[in-house]
Amino acid sequence: MTEQAFADTGFFVAILSRRDEHHRLAADLFRATQTPIITTSLVLVELGNFMCASKGRTLVAPLIAKLERDPRVQIIHPDEDLFAAALKLYEQRPDKQWSLTDCASFVLMEDLSIQKALTGDHHFEQAGFTVVLK
């Protein structure tokens, strides 16, 4: 099985925002990687929500269109089972400040045996994954 990486919201924010501390690393990584990249429509919704009040808002739709055309990228749209499993994890971990989107990402990563997270979000480390943007 080919190694895959999961792209979280922080990865896409870093790509779009030159002010982000991980901008260069994320942009270079995205440009150069041949590793299949998995993300979810939940992550992309979170990206749109995060960028909605900034100048970067106009960059979100073109990025998503680019991701949809990129053969390295697979955007997974959660079904009822993924949502239910994410909600269960969310309920089980009141000790963590994990968003429901994070929980869906963790469940999906476990299901697909993905260890590498394209993000700087320490919540992925808390959940046992390897964070790439450091």
N, C-alpha and C positions, 0 to 999 in steps of 0.2 A: 504494500500500500504506500502511495506517495505521501510524504509528510505534507500536512496542511497547516495553515495559520489562520487564526480567527482575528478579524479586524473589528475593534471596538470603536465607539464614538470618539474617544480621545485620539485615535490614529487619524481619523478623518479631519478632526478639528486641527490637529497639528499640520496636516497637509495643506489645509485651506488658510491657516493663519500664520503669516510670516512672523508674528510676534510670539508665537508659541515656542517655548523652550526646546521642543522636540521637532520643530518644523523641518530643519535640514535633514535630520536623521530619517524622519517619516517620509519625506518627499524622495530622498535617495533610495530608501528601502522599497518604496512603492514602484519607483521607476525601474529598479534593477532586479527585483525578485522574480524568479520563475516559479516560486512556490505557489500552489493554489491557495487563494484567499477566500475564506468563507466569512460571511457576515449575515445579518438578518435585516429585514425591513424594520424591525423594532429599533435597531441601532440607527438606521437611517432616519427614522422619525425623531429619535432622540437628537441626532445631529441637527435636523431642521429646527427643532425646538430650541436647542442651544444657540444657534446662529440667528434666530429670527429677529433679534433687536440690534444686530450689528451690521456693519457694512458687508460682512461676509455672507449675508443672507442671499445675495444674488449669485453666489458661487455654489450653493447647495444643489440646486436642480441640475446644472451642468455636470457637477461631479457625479451625481447619481446616474445621469444618462451615460456618462463615461464608464462607470462601473458596470452598468447593464450591458454594455457592448464589449467589455474586456473579457476575453476568454479565460483569463486566470481567475476571475472573480465569480463566485456563486452567491447570490442573494437568496437566502432562505426565508420564506414567508411562514410564520408559525401557524401550526394547526392547533386544534383543540387540545391534543395530547401534550404538546410542548407548553402551551399556555398553562394547562393544569399542573404540570410538573414544576414549572417556574413558580407558580403561585404557592404550591406546596413548600418548595424550598424557601421562598420568601417568608412564609408563615413559620417555618421551622427555625429560622435564624434571626430572631429579634435582637440578638446580641451584635449583629452586623448592620452596617448602614448600606447594605446592598440594595440597589434599585431593582424593580421588577424586571427591567431590561437586562441588568446584570445577571439575575437569576436565570432568565431564559438563555442567556449566552452560556452560562456555566453548564446548564443541563444539556444544551446542544453540543458543547465541546466534549462533555463526557460521552454522550451518545456517539459522536464521531471520532472519539479517541484523539482529539486535538489537544496538544500540550502548550503550544506557543500562542501567546496572545499579543497581537499588535496593538499595544496600548501602554500607557504609563500608569494606569489605574491600579493602585495597590490592592483593590478588592479582588482582582484576579489572582494576585499572589496569596491573599488570605484563603482563597478557594483552592489553592494548590497548583496553579498554572504558572508558566514561565512568562514573565512580562519582558517585552523586547525594548520598549522605549524607556531608557534609564539614563 
